[in-house]
Amino acid sequence: MTRSSTTAFNNAVAAATVDPFFAAKLEFENGTTNLWTGVGDISFEAGSGSETFTGAGDLAQVSAVEESADIASSGITFTLSGLNSSLISLVLSENYQGRNATLYLGMISSGSVVANPYILFRGFMDTMNINDSGETAIIEVKAENRLVALQKAKIRRYTNEDQKLVDSTDEGFAFINDLQDKTITWGTGKADQGLPTAQVTEEDIYASIRF
């Protein structure tokens, strides 16, 4: 995935004092949940414009983000603890699988967010685990990298009907069904092609034999 960082962000990383934070954007079907590992609300550019992220403090955690030079899919886990158990029913009713999940690494300087936070991870929510103790709950949302799509088999067929799904005007496979049981004469002699049979004499046969 192509990513870049601003000059201001690079300067903040190289500064003598670094104040980093993580921010998660989980795009559920019924609304987007924006959280960051601090206190209070912050706002920054998050894809579709400036968005507000709610502080979750130490209650929000993110697993290690792994990357390699190989084309491989590495997932991460978002963990939110200390939730009121009344929120569990809301979480259980959400359609989350396949929905977008983005993790940002940001910097704070003089109390403000340095433009613009760096995208550490972008993928799809996969599974959700809930540990409910009765009073509070811990929710773990596991997300897969977008490269996981490479592991999904593409069920396509070399048929006229399947090709029409790509281009309704394409006639490239229009005769594919007729070819299944069609006999094609190839290289078996002139007689099979409706041409006169060559006349071979006994002298011709002896002339072709080499001793």
Backbone bond lengths (Angstrom), bond angles and torsions (degrees), N, CA, C in turn:
res aa  C-N    CA-C-N  psi(-1)  N-CA   C-N-CA  omega(-1)  CA-C   N-CA-C  phi
1 M - - - 1.456 - - 1.519 109.17 -
2 T 1.299 117.78 129.82 1.461 122.29 179.48 1.526 110.49 -76.91
3 R 1.333 115.78 125.76 1.452 120.32 179.21 1.525 108.66 -138.78
4 S 1.308 115.59 156.23 1.452 119.78 179.53 1.519 108.54 -146.26
5 S 1.312 115.60 160.01 1.461 121.11 178.78 1.512 108.99 -124.77
6 T 1.324 115.76 150.68 1.458 121.31 -178.45 1.527 110.34 -79.67
7 T 1.310 114.89 163.26 1.464 119.88 177.60 1.519 111.16 -61.96
8 A 1.337 116.18 -39.47 1.467 120.41 178.94 1.520 111.29 -62.51
9 F 1.348 116.26 -39.52 1.462 120.47 179.12 1.532 110.03 -66.01
10 N 1.329 116.90 -44.20 1.468 120.28 180.00 1.529 111.37 -63.05
11 N 1.329 116.23 -38.15 1.465 119.35 178.03 1.522 111.34 -66.21
12 A 1.348 116.73 -36.91 1.460 120.34 179.80 1.525 110.84 -67.91
13 V 1.340 116.62 -36.12 1.467 120.33 178.15 1.525 110.70 -66.76
14 A 1.326 116.73 -37.07 1.465 121.16 -177.21 1.522 113.07 -84.60
15 A 1.321 117.86 -3.23 1.470 121.06 -177.55 1.522 111.08 -68.70
16 A 1.329 115.62 162.09 1.467 120.72 -179.38 1.517 111.28 -66.19
17 T 1.320 117.00 -34.65 1.459 121.87 178.32 1.525 108.52 -116.81
18 V 1.324 116.19 123.41 1.459 121.87 -177.24 1.523 109.35 -114.68
19 D 1.322 115.97 130.77 1.464 121.57 179.96 1.537 108.51 -125.04
20 P 1.347 116.82 81.38 1.469 119.86 -175.50 1.526 112.48 -87.30
21 F 1.329 115.22 165.98 1.459 121.11 173.91 1.524 108.91 -153.43
22 F 1.334 115.36 160.28 1.456 122.27 173.53 1.529 108.30 -108.49
23 A 1.307 115.55 147.43 1.462 120.95 175.46 1.520 108.62 -138.24
24 A 1.324 116.18 136.35 1.465 121.78 -178.31 1.517 110.14 -117.50
25 K 1.321 115.03 136.43 1.461 121.99 176.27 1.525 107.72 -120.37
26 L 1.332 116.21 109.39 1.460 122.24 -178.29 1.524 108.44 -111.75
27 E 1.319 116.21 113.13 1.457 121.27 -173.09 1.533 110.92 -94.96
28 F 1.331 115.81 84.11 1.459 121.36 176.73 1.526 110.12 -72.88
29 E 1.323 115.54 164.76 1.463 119.99 -177.20 1.521 111.69 -63.04
30 N 1.320 117.03 -38.69 1.457 120.69 -175.80 1.528 113.18 -94.82
31 G 1.306 117.16 9.58 1.459 119.70 178.57 1.511 111.42 151.71
32 T 1.317 116.17 159.81 1.466 122.04 -178.66 1.517 110.22 -97.65
33 T 1.344 115.56 134.87 1.462 121.75 176.47 1.522 108.86 -104.97
34 N 1.346 116.17 119.40 1.462 122.32 179.53 1.527 109.43 -113.79
35 L 1.334 116.26 120.09 1.459 121.31 -179.49 1.526 109.52 -132.72
36 W 1.345 115.05 151.38 1.448 119.07 173.90 1.515 110.00 -140.30
37 T 1.336 115.82 160.88 1.462 121.06 -173.26 1.522 111.33 -87.21
38 G 1.308 116.13 56.20 1.458 121.46 177.20 1.509 110.02 -149.29
39 V 1.322 116.62 -164.60 1.459 122.49 -178.15 1.520 109.39 -116.43
40 G 1.336 116.24 138.44 1.445 120.59 -179.88 1.518 111.65 86.84
41 D 1.302 115.90 -169.77 1.467 121.55 -179.37 1.523 110.94 -107.51
42 I 1.331 115.42 142.76 1.446 121.22 173.42 1.533 108.22 -131.63
43 S 1.298 117.31 160.16 1.468 121.65 179.59 1.518 109.20 -134.07
44 F 1.332 115.26 141.03 1.458 120.67 174.35 1.529 109.47 -160.97
45 E 1.321 115.73 169.38 1.460 122.61 -179.41 1.526 109.09 -66.75
46 A 1.338 116.21 121.82 1.466 120.77 -176.71 1.522 110.80 -134.59
47 G 1.290 116.72 55.53 1.457 121.15 174.32 1.512 114.31 94.86
48 S 1.323 116.86 -63.68 1.462 120.72 -175.58 1.524 112.48 -104.69
49 G 1.323 117.02 19.66 1.449 121.38 -176.88 1.513 110.85 122.67
50 S 1.314 115.97 -174.86 1.458 120.52 -179.93 1.533 110.36 -70.12
51 E 1.327 116.26 129.12 1.460 121.57 179.78 1.519 110.04 -128.13
52 T 1.328 115.74 152.36 1.463 122.24 -178.83 1.521 109.97 -96.36
53 F 1.336 115.93 134.29 1.461 122.83 178.37 1.522 109.22 -115.33
54 T 1.317 115.50 131.99 1.465 121.78 -178.09 1.520 110.30 -88.83
55 G 1.314 116.57 134.17 1.456 120.88 -179.16 1.514 112.41 -72.71
56 A 1.332 115.87 130.30 1.466 121.26 177.37 1.518 111.25 -114.77
57 G 1.321 117.42 -3.38 1.461 121.54 177.07 1.512 112.24 58.93
58 D 1.344 115.52 -139.72 1.458 121.32 -179.59 1.525 112.57 -74.32
59 L 1.329 117.54 -6.41 1.464 120.30 -179.40 1.534 111.37 -74.52
60 A 1.328 116.96 -17.50 1.464 121.12 179.83 1.521 109.80 -104.84
61 Q 1.320 116.55 130.68 1.455 121.79 179.76 1.524 109.44 -136.11
62 V 1.326 114.74 154.39 1.460 121.30 179.39 1.516 108.21 -133.55
63 S 1.327 116.63 137.09 1.457 120.37 178.17 1.525 110.14 -72.66
64 A 1.324 116.23 170.31 1.464 121.26 -179.54 1.526 110.45 -62.93
65 V 1.323 114.99 141.68 1.463 121.32 177.52 1.522 107.93 -98.13
66 E 1.323 116.43 119.56 1.459 121.37 -176.91 1.527 110.51 -110.18
67 E 1.314 115.23 137.90 1.459 121.47 175.61 1.521 108.52 -139.27
68 S 1.331 115.87 153.88 1.453 120.67 178.76 1.523 109.13 -143.81
69 A 1.330 115.19 170.14 1.456 120.27 178.39 1.523 111.59 -74.35
70 D 1.329 116.67 -17.88 1.464 121.28 179.34 1.521 110.21 -79.01
71 I 1.327 114.95 157.10 1.465 119.74 175.24 1.522 107.62 -82.22
72 A 1.324 116.18 91.06 1.459 121.73 -176.48 1.520 109.66 -140.46
73 S 1.327 114.66 153.01 1.459 120.95 -179.43 1.523 110.47 -98.64
74 S 1.329 117.06 121.26 1.465 122.48 177.59 1.524 108.68 -120.96
75 G 1.318 116.27 122.95 1.454 120.98 -177.51 1.517 112.55 -92.10
76 I 1.321 116.12 172.20 1.461 122.32 175.48 1.528 108.89 -136.00
77 T 1.325 115.67 168.79 1.461 121.50 -179.72 1.525 110.14 -127.23
78 F 1.320 116.49 125.81 1.468 122.54 173.15 1.526 107.83 -95.65
79 T 1.337 117.24 129.02 1.470 121.56 -179.26 1.524 109.79 -122.46
80 L 1.316 115.31 129.52 1.466 121.06 177.45 1.521 107.97 -127.84
81 S 1.321 116.61 118.13 1.467 121.67 -176.61 1.524 110.76 -113.32
82 G 1.330 115.19 169.33 1.459 121.16 177.57 1.510 114.09 74.32
83 L 1.323 117.82 19.80 1.462 120.86 179.78 1.513 111.30 -78.40
84 N 1.312 115.48 147.20 1.460 120.27 173.52 1.520 108.87 -68.37
85 S 1.337 116.62 135.91 1.464 121.06 -176.70 1.525 112.46 -61.83
86 S 1.333 117.82 -18.87 1.464 119.95 179.27 1.519 111.78 -67.94
87 L 1.348 116.67 -18.20 1.450 120.78 179.63 1.529 112.72 -81.52
88 I 1.337 116.42 -11.59 1.463 119.64 -176.80 1.523 111.35 -62.79
89 S 1.334 116.69 -43.46 1.465 119.71 -179.02 1.526 110.74 -61.82
90 L 1.342 116.85 -34.16 1.453 120.51 178.30 1.528 110.68 -67.74
91 V 1.324 115.84 -41.33 1.460 120.85 -179.52 1.524 110.58 -66.84
92 L 1.331 116.38 -40.86 1.458 120.49 -177.91 1.523 112.38 -66.19
93 S 1.315 117.16 -25.27 1.463 120.29 -177.98 1.529 112.67 -87.69
94 E 1.321 117.12 -5.20 1.464 120.86 -178.07 1.528 111.37 -81.62
95 N 1.326 115.75 140.33 1.457 121.27 170.45 1.528 107.20 -89.58
96 Y 1.315 116.16 111.74 1.460 119.78 -173.06 1.532 113.73 -119.87
97 Q 1.315 118.10 -26.10 1.462 119.40 -175.59 1.532 111.42 -63.08
98 G 1.320 114.46 130.37 1.460 120.44 -178.85 1.516 114.60 82.97
99 R 1.339 116.98 -2.34 1.462 120.29 179.11 1.536 109.98 -82.69
100 N 1.328 116.70 155.10 1.462 121.94 -174.67 1.524 112.51 -68.69
101 A 1.328 114.64 142.18 1.466 122.22 174.45 1.524 108.15 -137.44
102 T 1.335 116.46 129.07 1.464 120.99 -176.93 1.522 109.54 -131.01
103 L 1.329 115.78 137.29 1.459 121.88 177.71 1.524 108.98 -117.03
104 Y 1.343 116.20 128.40 1.461 122.18 -179.50 1.529 110.05 -111.99
105 L 1.313 115.67 146.46 1.461 122.64 168.09 1.519 106.97 -111.47
106 G 1.334 115.90 119.09 1.456 120.34 -177.38 1.511 112.56 -121.94
107 M 1.321 115.48 170.26 1.463 122.27 178.52 1.527 109.63 -128.48
108 I 1.328 114.87 141.81 1.468 121.60 176.22 1.528 108.27 -108.06
109 S 1.328 116.18 130.17 1.454 120.79 176.68 1.521 109.26 -135.64
110 S 1.302 116.13 122.68 1.470 122.34 -179.05 1.524 111.24 55.15
111 G 1.335 116.48 36.92 1.448 121.34 176.46 1.511 115.09 82.38
112 S 1.339 118.29 2.46 1.461 121.89 -178.69 1.525 110.27 -122.25
113 V 1.331 114.84 154.83 1.460 120.47 178.59 1.520 109.20 -76.75
114 V 1.334 115.77 129.41 1.459 120.80 177.29 1.526 108.45 -76.12
115 A 1.319 116.49 132.18 1.469 120.79 -179.24 1.537 109.71 -81.20
116 N 1.298 116.02 134.63 1.472 130.14 -13.14 1.521 106.96 -116.25
117 P 1.336 117.99 148.54 1.463 119.74 177.19 1.531 111.99 -54.58
118 Y 1.329 115.16 148.73 1.461 123.23 -175.11 1.529 109.63 -92.04
119 I 1.333 116.66 135.11 1.474 120.68 179.41 1.523 108.77 -80.11
120 L 1.333 116.32 110.24 1.460 121.58 178.37 1.525 111.93 -83.64
121 F 1.316 115.95 -34.48 1.460 119.94 -174.19 1.519 109.16 -151.55
122 R 1.338 115.09 141.55 1.458 120.51 173.91 1.521 107.55 -144.06
123 G 1.312 116.26 123.94 1.454 119.70 -177.73 1.509 112.26 -162.74
124 F 1.351 115.17 -150.24 1.460 121.57 -175.91 1.524 110.19 -127.06
125 M 1.319 115.75 138.50 1.463 120.05 175.15 1.522 109.78 -65.91
126 D 1.335 115.37 136.58 1.468 120.44 -174.99 1.525 111.89 -114.93
127 T 1.323 117.07 -66.19 1.467 120.87 -178.12 1.521 110.03 -129.00
128 M 1.335 115.17 160.08 1.460 121.00 179.45 1.526 109.19 -135.06
129 N 1.334 116.05 125.66 1.458 121.95 177.91 1.520 109.26 -111.38
130 I 1.329 116.17 136.16 1.468 121.58 -178.26 1.519 109.50 -123.84
131 N 1.323 116.64 127.25 1.460 122.71 175.72 1.523 107.71 -114.90
132 D 1.326 115.91 102.56 1.471 122.10 -174.91 1.522 109.53 -103.91
133 S 1.342 116.35 117.16 1.462 121.24 -179.81 1.524 112.59 -91.28
134 G 1.336 116.64 -2.91 1.460 120.58 -178.49 1.506 112.19 110.12
135 E 1.328 116.97 -44.68 1.456 121.41 178.70 1.524 111.62 -102.99
136 T 1.317 115.63 -43.43 1.462 120.30 177.80 1.526 108.86 -127.47
137 A 1.311 115.09 168.31 1.463 120.05 -177.88 1.516 110.40 -141.81
138 I 1.327 114.29 154.30 1.459 122.10 175.39 1.524 107.70 -118.02
139 I 1.311 116.33 128.25 1.467 121.54 -179.68 1.527 108.84 -116.03
140 E 1.325 115.25 128.53 1.453 122.05 175.38 1.527 108.95 -114.69
141 V 1.308 115.60 122.46 1.464 121.16 177.40 1.524 107.78 -111.46
142 K 1.314 115.88 116.72 1.460 120.83 178.96 1.526 109.10 -96.08
143 A 1.318 115.11 132.65 1.465 121.04 -178.96 1.518 109.91 -123.23
144 E 1.318 115.51 145.74 1.454 121.82 179.18 1.528 109.90 -108.00
145 N 1.323 114.76 145.13 1.457 120.31 176.49 1.521 110.27 -62.80
146 R 1.333 117.18 153.55 1.459 121.02 -179.37 1.518 112.66 -62.92
147 L 1.347 116.94 -18.49 1.466 120.14 177.68 1.525 112.29 -68.28
148 V 1.341 117.17 -12.62 1.462 119.19 178.82 1.526 110.93 -62.46
149 A 1.325 116.75 -19.99 1.466 120.29 178.40 1.527 111.43 -63.36
150 L 1.349 116.90 -23.14 1.459 120.13 179.08 1.524 111.80 -68.95
151 Q 1.341 117.34 -20.50 1.455 121.38 -179.58 1.529 112.41 -88.07
152 K 1.302 116.65 -6.00 1.454 120.89 -178.84 1.520 110.30 -88.29
153 A 1.323 115.15 125.52 1.463 119.74 -179.43 1.522 110.45 -69.40
154 K 1.323 115.27 137.00 1.455 120.74 176.48 1.521 108.53 -97.08
155 I 1.314 116.01 110.16 1.456 121.27 -177.07 1.523 108.73 -84.46
156 R 1.316 115.64 94.48 1.450 121.62 177.94 1.520 108.90 -124.70
157 R 1.319 116.20 154.93 1.463 121.76 -178.78 1.528 109.25 -129.02
158 Y 1.330 114.94 147.29 1.463 119.80 175.11 1.522 108.98 -86.22
159 T 1.313 115.16 67.25 1.456 121.82 179.68 1.518 109.53 -126.90
160 N 1.320 114.93 160.94 1.464 119.88 179.23 1.519 110.98 -64.32
161 E 1.357 116.54 -38.41 1.465 120.50 -178.79 1.528 111.25 -65.93
162 D 1.336 116.81 -40.60 1.456 120.60 -179.78 1.527 111.18 -68.28
163 Q 1.326 117.03 -38.98 1.452 120.61 179.47 1.524 111.81 -66.56
164 K 1.320 116.44 -30.27 1.467 120.27 178.37 1.531 111.42 -65.28
165 L 1.332 117.12 -24.54 1.459 120.16 177.47 1.525 110.92 -68.25
166 V 1.342 116.05 -27.31 1.460 121.23 179.03 1.520 110.78 -85.64
167 D 1.343 115.57 -45.79 1.462 121.05 -178.95 1.526 107.82 -147.95
168 S 1.311 116.66 111.19 1.465 121.07 -175.39 1.521 112.87 -66.75
169 T 1.331 117.61 -16.08 1.464 120.72 -178.88 1.528 112.67 -98.87
170 D 1.322 117.24 -3.25 1.464 121.07 -176.96 1.528 109.98 -77.07
171 E 1.335 116.21 124.10 1.470 121.59 179.53 1.528 111.58 -108.50
172 G 1.328 117.28 17.00 1.455 121.13 -176.52 1.515 114.76 -61.74
173 F 1.335 117.50 -27.12 1.460 121.28 -179.62 1.531 111.84 -112.28
174 A 1.316 117.22 19.36 1.461 121.07 -175.11 1.526 112.43 -62.82
175 F 1.333 117.48 -30.50 1.465 120.86 -176.24 1.528 112.51 -107.99
176 I 1.326 116.58 15.84 1.460 119.74 -176.65 1.523 112.01 -64.54
177 N 1.340 117.77 -34.51 1.468 120.40 -179.47 1.529 111.39 -67.38
178 D 1.338 117.12 -36.28 1.461 120.45 -179.97 1.522 111.88 -68.51
179 L 1.314 117.21 -25.41 1.461 120.59 -177.89 1.524 113.36 -75.90
180 Q 1.341 117.30 -15.70 1.461 119.93 -175.54 1.520 111.61 -60.05
181 D 1.332 118.09 -44.75 1.466 122.18 -175.62 1.525 112.52 -115.91
182 K 1.311 116.15 18.22 1.456 119.45 -176.97 1.526 110.60 -84.26
183 T 1.341 115.89 134.23 1.458 121.46 176.93 1.522 109.12 -93.27
184 I 1.306 115.81 123.79 1.455 121.55 -178.59 1.518 108.42 -115.11
185 T 1.326 116.06 120.34 1.458 121.39 178.45 1.522 109.57 -82.16
186 W 1.329 114.52 124.36 1.458 117.89 -176.50 1.530 109.99 -144.64
187 G 1.349 115.09 113.29 1.461 120.01 173.69 1.506 116.16 69.46
188 T 1.347 119.68 28.52 1.475 121.19 -178.69 1.515 112.62 -106.75
189 G 1.324 120.19 8.26 1.450 121.35 176.71 1.499 112.58 116.99
190 K 1.357 116.24 162.52 1.447 121.36 -176.48 1.517 112.32 -68.89
191 A 1.345 116.80 -29.57 1.461 119.29 -176.47 1.516 111.36 -61.76
192 D 1.357 116.71 -37.21 1.465 120.08 -179.06 1.522 111.93 -71.80
193 Q 1.315 117.17 -14.45 1.459 120.68 179.97 1.534 111.89 -101.17
194 G 1.344 116.96 9.55 1.454 120.41 177.83 1.507 114.29 81.08
195 L 1.358 117.88 15.17 1.448 122.00 179.85 1.522 110.04 -99.07
196 P 1.324 119.78 158.87 1.471 122.45 -179.22 1.508 112.06 -59.89
197 T 1.334 115.10 142.12 1.456 120.71 178.99 1.517 109.73 -76.90
198 A 1.301 117.26 131.94 1.472 121.22 -179.45 1.527 109.84 -66.86
199 Q 1.316 117.23 137.75 1.454 123.35 178.55 1.523 109.17 -90.26
200 V 1.324 116.31 120.74 1.464 122.19 -178.71 1.530 108.58 -113.49
201 T 1.332 116.22 124.30 1.457 120.88 -179.97 1.518 111.04 -96.17
202 E 1.344 114.68 169.18 1.462 119.66 178.37 1.514 111.31 -64.18
203 E 1.344 116.83 -34.91 1.458 120.72 179.12 1.533 110.44 -64.85
204 D 1.329 115.13 -37.70 1.470 118.30 178.68 1.518 111.59 -62.59
205 I 1.333 115.50 -38.70 1.469 119.67 -178.84 1.518 110.23 -65.63
206 Y 1.380 116.73 -46.87 1.463 119.72 -179.55 1.523 110.94 -65.74
207 A 1.334 116.42 -33.51 1.480 118.86 -179.84 1.512 112.58 -67.92
208 S 1.336 116.84 -25.98 1.483 120.20 -177.92 1.514 113.21 -85.47
209 I 1.354 115.54 -9.67 1.473 119.16 -179.36 1.513 109.35 -87.93
210 R 1.271 117.48 127.70 1.476 122.90 177.49 1.522 109.23 -106.15
211 F 1.302 115.22 130.17 1.454 121.05 -179.86 1.532 109.86 -98.65
